[in-house]
Amino acid sequence: MRAWLVWGTAVLAYIVSVLHRTSFGVSGLAASERFTIAPTTLSAFVVLQLIVYAAMQVPAGVLLDRFGPRRLIVTGSLVMAGGQFALAFAEALPLAILGRAVVGGGDALIFISALRLVPQWFPFRRVPVLTQLTGILGQFGQILSAVPFLGLLHASGWSVAFTAAAALGVLAALLTLAAVRDVPPDQEAPRDRIRIRATGQRIRAVWARPGTKLGFFAHLGTQFSFNAFALMWGVPYLMTAQEISGEAAGALLSLAVVSGVFTGPALGTLSARFPRRRTWLVLGVIGANAAIWTITLVWASPVPFWLLVLLVLVMATGPPGSMIGFDFARTFNPAPELGTAQGLVNTGGFIATLLAILLIGVVLDLTGGYTFDGFRLAFGAQYLLWAIAVVGVLGYRRLIRRL
């Protein structure tokens, strides 16, 4: 019972971090009006947030190996709360951008810390499924941002909505302090005592393992499409190019999260049962995403609602598919270096996400803004990133099999 309490509290903190992460995406149109900015500048908010997030992943992994998940979850929750509070009262653009950067830094500490608790508290046979559930349940933060947060934003205004989000971050930190412990009472927490000067050697050694790189490219190719949609461009695309209401757009994003509750455990079970076929699961997720986007983008006019539903359901397989990348990290790295390996893997999807968000914003600016044809061209940038991921997965799979 204690294990479930520890894990559940960590998942709750991750849910709140996803709320923080995605809150700016659902409020993108309001931010455009508040700060009077163009699409490229608007995307710069989230791009900077993701740059900080991705840049912090390796340091976060090293800190996780050194200090343990409890301290990092508490710290990350408080840092994100501070960033949201700054954004709540920002009138000038620089302060608002700084607030999002701070959110990205705190966000980097949460997820890999929650993942680290799973193998410490549960038997190995449950780890793949619980890893999937950690990622999936965390995405309910997207529902919190798409429904109650967006409703509060419309009803009470910018400052009230972002202050409420900051308060949830403080609550998550307090609950983590009260309930989470790094390991069961009868175990000693695995601490990495490596010195700072040797940290670079550790990172290079972990990255040199083909299994780490395989996890990196698996994470890169599966996660970015849904992330770019949920974090930045989904609501503007649905409301302007597809001409549906904000409520319907929020419902579609919520549907994507709920569907992950079913696809995630299925992928986790398949990953645990057929470990030598995990790359095929990754390639299947990438192929399905590319196919549904192709159908959507070649449609001659605003697409029917059923196709939008199918689009978000297929995209929703991306985050659960990216969890397989962490399975590769765990398989090919020793336990004391697992935090560093998970941090390296986690940079894959978020580097791709920030590139996708930035490219989509640039193309929208070049094509005249939020139009159907503009979004059609802008979302085409995704195919380049999928191609890079597929080449990486196939190449390192071949290398691992040869070794």
N, C-alpha and C positions, 0 to 999 in steps of 0.2 A: 504493500500500500504506500509506503514511504517513497518508493521509486516512482510511482505514478504521480504523487504530489510534486516531487522535484521536477519531473519532466513536464507536467501540466503547467507549473508556474513558469518554467522557462519558455514554453510554447506561448503562454499568455504574453510574456514580455516580447516575444517575436511578433505576435499579432499586432501589438501596439507599435512596434518598429515599422511594420509594413504599412500601418495607417499613416505614420509620419512620412514614410517614403513616398506614398502615392497621393498624399493630400494635395500636393501642388498640381499634379496631373489633372485631377477632377476639377480643380479651381482655376484651370488655365485661362478660360475666357474672362473670369473675374479679375485675374492677375493682369491680363492685357489691358483691361479698362483702368484698373487701379494705378498701374505704373506707366500706362500709355506706351506700350512696346509692341514691336513687330514679331512675327513668328520666330525668326532666327534668335532674337534677343530672348524671347520667351523660352525657347528650347535651351538657351545657355544656362538658365536656372538649373534645370534638371541635369544637363550635361556636366556642369561644375559639381553638382551633388554626386553624380556617378563617378567623376574623375577622382574626387576625394575618397569615395567609397572603395573604388578599385585600387587606388594607390595605398590605402590603409590595410588592404587585405593581408599582405605579407607581414607588415609589422603587427597586425592584429593576431595573426597566427603565431608569431614568435612570442607575443605577450601572453597568448593563451597557454602555450607550452610552459611559460614561466610562472604565471600568476593564477591560472585556473579560470573556469567559466563563470563562477559566481561573481567574482570581482569585476570581470569584464561586462557581464550583463547589467550589473548595477551602474557601472560607469557609463556604458553606452546609452542606457535609458535616460540618465540625467543629462548627458550631453545633447541628446536629441530633443529633450524637453526644452533645454535652453535655446536651441536653434529655432524651434517652433515659436517660443515666446518672443524672440527677437523679430521673427517674421510677422507676428500678430500686430505689432505696433510700428512696423517699418513704413515710413512714408517715402523715403528716398530709395532709389534702386540699389545703390551699393550695400546698404544695410540688409536689404531683402536677399540679395545674392549671398552675402556673408552668412545669413541665417540658414540658407539651404546648404551651403558648404559644411556648416557645423552639423546639420542633420546627417549629411553623408558620412562624416567622421564617426558619429555615434552609432549609426546604423551598421558600420563595418564590424563592430564588436559583438553584435547580438547573435547572428545566425550561426556562425561557426562555433560559438560558445554553447548554444543550445544543442547543436549536433554532438559536441564533445561529451555531453552528459549521457547520451544514449548508450554507448558501449561500456560506460562506467557503471551504470545502474541496471542494465538488462542483459540477459544471456545472448550469446552471439546469434542464435537462430532468429531472434526477434529484431535484430539491428536493422536489416534492410527495410522492413516494413515500417518500423518506427522512424527511421530516417525519412522515408517518404511522407509519413504522417506529419512529421515536424514541419517539412516544407509546405505541405498542403494546408494544414490548419493555420499556419502563419498567414496564408493568403486571405484568410477571412478579414484581415486588416484592410484588404481592398474593398470588401463589402462595407466595413465601417466608414471608409472614406467616401465610397460611392453613394451611400444611402444616408446614414445619420449625419456625417460630417457635411456632406453637400447640402442636405436639408437645413442644417444649422447655419451654413454659410448664406443660403438664400434667405432664411428667416431673420437671422440676427446680425449678419454682417461678418466681414473679414476678421476683425479683431476678436470677436467672441468665439468664432469657430476655431481659430488657431490657438487661442488661450486654452480652450477646452482640450484640444489635442495635447498641449504641453502638460496639462494636469494629469492626463492619463499616463504620460511618461514617468512622472514622479511616482504615481501609484504603482506602476510596474516595478520600479526600483525598490520601493518599500516591501512589496510582496516577495521579491527575489531575496532581499536580505533576510526576511523572516523564514522562508520555506526551502530555499535551495542550498544544497551542500554539494561539493565537487565529487565526492565519492561516498559510498556507504560507510557507516561508523566503524566497521571492522577492517577497512582498507586504508592504505596510505595513498594520498593523492600523488600521481606521477608528476613530478616537477622537473622541468628542464633547467639544470643549473649552468647551462652554457654561458660563457662570458660574451660580452658585447662584441669584442674583436672577432670572435669565432662565429658570430651570427651570419655574416656573409657567406662563410664556407658552408654552414648548415643549409642556407637557402639554396646555394648552388648545387649542393649534393642532392637535395630533395628534388629540385627541378631537373636534374640530370637523369632521373629515373624515367624511363619511357612510360611507365604507368601513370605518373603524375601528369605528363604531357597529354596522354590519352584522356585523362579526366578533364584537363583544361579544355581541349577541343570539343569533347562531348558536352561540357557545360556551355561552351561558347555557342554551339550550333542550335541547342534546344531551347534556350531560355530567352534570347534577346527579343524575339518577335512579340511574345506576350508582354514582356517588360516594357518595350517601347510603346506598345499600345496602351497598357494600363497606366504607366507612369506619366505619359505626356500626350500622345496623339490620338488615343482612342475616343475620348469624349468629343474633342473638336471635330474629328473625322465623322463620327456618327451623327453629330448635331448639325453640321454644316454640309458636308458632302452627301450624307445619306438622309438628311432632313428628318431625323427623328427627335423626339423630345429629350430633355435632360433626364427625365425619370426613366424613359425607355433605355437610354444609354447606360444609366446606372444599373438597371435591371440586367442588361446583357453582361456587364462586367461581374455582377454578382453571380449570374448563372455560370460564368466561367470558373469562378472560385468553387462553387458547389459541385460542379462536375469533377473537379480535381479530387474530391473526397472519394470518388469511385475509381478514377483512372490511376491515382497515386498508389493505393494499396495493390492494385492489379500489377502495375509495373514493378513495385517492390517485391511482390511474390514471385514474378517471373525472373527478376534479377537474382533472387536468392536461389531459385530452383535451377536456373540455367545460367550459371555464372560465365560459361564460355560463349554465351550468345548475347551478352549484354550490349556489345557494339551494334548488333542488329536491331535491338530495341531503340538505341540512339538514332541510328540511320532511319528507322521507320518513323520516328517522331519528326525528324527533319524533313523527310519526304512528304509526310502528310501536311505539314505546315506550308511547304512550298506549293503543294498541289492546290490547297484550298485558297491560298492567296492568288494563285494564277487564275482560278475560276472567278474569283471576286473582281480582280483587276481588269479582266478582259470583258466583263459585262458592259454593255453599251450605254447603260443609264443607271441611275440609282437602283441598287439591287433590291430584290424582294427581302422581306424581313426574315423569312426562313433561312435564306443564305447567310444573313448576318448572324443568326443563331448558330448555324453550322460553323461559321468562321470562328466565333469565340470558343465554341466547344473544342474544335481542333487545336486552336492556339493554346487552350488550357492544358493540353498534354505536355506543353513545353516545360513549365516548372517541375512537374513530377519527373519528366525525362531527364532534366538536368541533375536530379539527385543521383542518378547512376554515375555521374562524374565523381561524386564523393565516395561511391563504392570502389571505384578504381583507386582513389587516393588511399583508402583504408586497406585495400588488398596489397598494394605495392609499397607501403611505407610502414616502418615500425611505430609502435604506439607513442614513444616520446616525441616523435617528429610529426605526429598526425595533424596537430594544429597548423603547423607551417604548410603541410601538404594541402590541407583543406582550404587555407587561405589562397594558395596559388591557384588551385582549381576554381575557386569562387571568383577570381578575377576574370576568367574567360567570358562568362555570360554578361558580366557588367561592362567590360571593355566593349564587347559587341553591342550592348544596349546603348551605351553613350554614343558610339559611332552611328548607330541607326537613328537615334533621336536627332543628332546633329545633321546628318545627311538629309533626313526628311525635312527638317526646318529650312535648310539651305535651298533644297529643290522647291519647296513651297514659296519661298521668297522670289525665286527666279521665275516661277510660273504664275505669279499674281496672287498668292495667298490661299485662303481656305476655299478651294473649289473642288468639284468632283474630279476634273481632269488633273488638277494640281496634285491632289492626293494620289491619284492613280500612278502618276510618274514618280512621286516621292516614295511611295511604298515599294517601288521596284528596286530601290537600293538594297533591300533585304537579300536579294539573290546572290550578291557578291559575298556577303557574310556567310550564307549557307554553303557556298562553294568552298570557301576557306575551311570551314569546319569539317566538311566531308573529306577533303584532302588530308587534313590533320588526323582525323579518326582512322581512316584507312591506312595511312602511312605508319602511325604508331602501333596500330593493331598488327600490322605485318611485322614490324620490328620486334614486338613482344613475342609473337609466335616463333620467330626465328631464334630469339634468345632462349 
